[in-house]
Amino acid sequence: MKVFLVEDSPMLRERLQGLLAAIPGAEVVGHAAGAPEALEGIAGAQAEVVVLDIQLEKGSGFDVLKALQKSAPHVEVYMLTNFASDSYRMAALRYGARGFFDKSTEIDRLREVLAKRAAA
């Protein structure tokens, strides 16, 4: 499973890379801090899965999610954010995210979901 990570915090990005790389069958194939570079990187790496933050250096995770639904609807997107309000959760799912996780309380849950995805 090829995973692309879109996260603007270098410290959290490094932590997530380690977490994702530890999943059997998962390979982190790239990362980006902003929406434009994310879309280019996801396409170039032929990612199957994207872990996507809402707040980015340039643009937002919703910009990336909407663009992927048009250009690469087969890519599975899992939102991971500090902005885990119900309205953001509903919007993410409406725009095609496969899951929506709170960074402060659900990182382990995200890992579980991706581990099951990788094993399938």
N, C-alpha and C positions, 0 to 999 in steps of 0.2 A: 504494500500500500504506500503510494507516494504522497507525502504530506507536505504542504506548503504553509508556512507560518506567517501571519500578518499581525505584527505587534510593534508598537512604536517605542516601548520601553526596552532598552538594551538588556537590563538586568533580568526582567521577566522573560524576554525572548530567549535568553541563554538558559534559564531554568526550564522553560517549556521545551526547548530543543532536547535537553537531556531527558526529560520526562517522556517525550514522544519517541525518541530514539531507543528507549528502553523497552518499547512495546515490540514483542516478536512479530516480525513481518512488516514493520513500519520503517520507513526511511524518510527523513526530513530532506527534501530536495531543494529547499530554498526558503528565503524569508524576505520580508519587506516591511518598511515602517510607514509607507504611504500608499494611497490608493493607486496612483498611476503605475508605480513600480510593481505593485502587487499584481495588477492585471497582466502586465508584461511578463513577470516572473512565473506566474501560475501557468500561463500558456506555454512559455518556453520550457518549463520543467515537466510539462504534461502531468501536472498534479491530479490526483484522484480525489484528494481530500484537502480542504483548507480549514485551518483554525484561524478565526478572524475576530479581531478586536473591533469595537465600534469607533473609539476615538483614535485617529491616526494623525501622523504629522501633516499629511496633505489629504484632504478629502475625509470620507468616513467609511466605516465598514459597510454601511448601507449602500454607499455608492458602488463598492466592490461587489456586494451581494447582488444588487440589481443588474449590474453589467454581466456578471457570470450567468445569471438566469437567461440572458439573451444570447451570449456568445458561447457558453459552455455549460448547458443545463445538466450535463452528466456529472459535473464536479459536485461532490458533497461538501456542504459548508456547515461548519459548527461554530457558532458565535461564542466567544469567551470575553466577558467584559466586567468592568466595575459598575456599569450602569444597567443593573439587572432589574429594572422596573417592569411591571406587567405590560406597560404600553410598548416598551422596546422589545420585550419578549414576543408579544403578539405581532408586531411589525416584522420582526426577523422571520418568524414562522410563515407569515403571509407572503413575504418576499422569497421564500424557498429554503430557508435554513433548515437543516436536518435536526439541529439541536441548539439550545441556548443555555449557557452556563455562566454562573457568577464566579468571577475570579477568586473572591475571598472565601467562598464556601463550597464550590463545586468542581474544583480542578480534578480531584480524584474521580469524580463521577464522569467527567469528560474522558479521562484516561480509560476508565472501564468501558465506556461506549466505543472508543476507538480500538481498544484491544479486541472487543467482540467483532468489530468491523474487519479488523486485520485477520482474525482467525477464520472468518467466513469464506 
